[in-house]
Amino acid sequence: MQVSRRDLAAAGALALGVSSLLHRTAARAEPADEAAVSQGVEALRKALLDKDKTRLEQLTADQLSYGHSDGRVQTKAEFIDGVMTGKAVVKSLTFPDLKVGLAGNAAIARHIYASESETDGKPNSVRIGVLAVWQKQDGSWKLLARQGYKLA
C-alpha cells in the first residue's frame, strides 16, 4: 500500500481535530464539576443551618474526618450527632470567599465559616477558615475531610 502526502496530511488533520475535540470536552467537564462541588458546599451550609440530618448524611462520605479549629476531630456519626444535639441556636451561617479546585475525582474547597449563634442566651460569633476535601463517589460529590483553622 502506497501512502501519499495527501493521505499523511489528512491523517494529521484528523489527529489534531480529535485531540482538540477531546481537550475541549475535558475543559467543559471541569467547570461543571467545580459548579457541582460549589453546590455541594452550599447544600452543606443549608443542611447545617437547618439541622437536616438526612441531607447531612447524603452530603458526607462514610469515611468523613471532620476537624474543628479547636483540634477536635470527628467521624461522620459524631459530626452529625453534634449538629443534631448541639445547644447553640444558629442565627446565621455564611461561607464567603469560596474557592474550588479539582484534582481527578477529588476537589479542594476553601472558604470562610462565619456564623452568629446563641447558647443559653449568650451570643457567639465564629469566623474561621475551612479547608475541605470533596470526593466524587457513585456520581455525586461528598465531603470526605474538613479542617477548620483560626484566621490570623
Summary of the structure (lengths in Angstrom):
residues: 152
radius of gyration: 22.2
end to end distance: 71.1
largest distance: 87.9
contacts: 396
relative contact order: 0.15
helix: 41%
strand: 41%
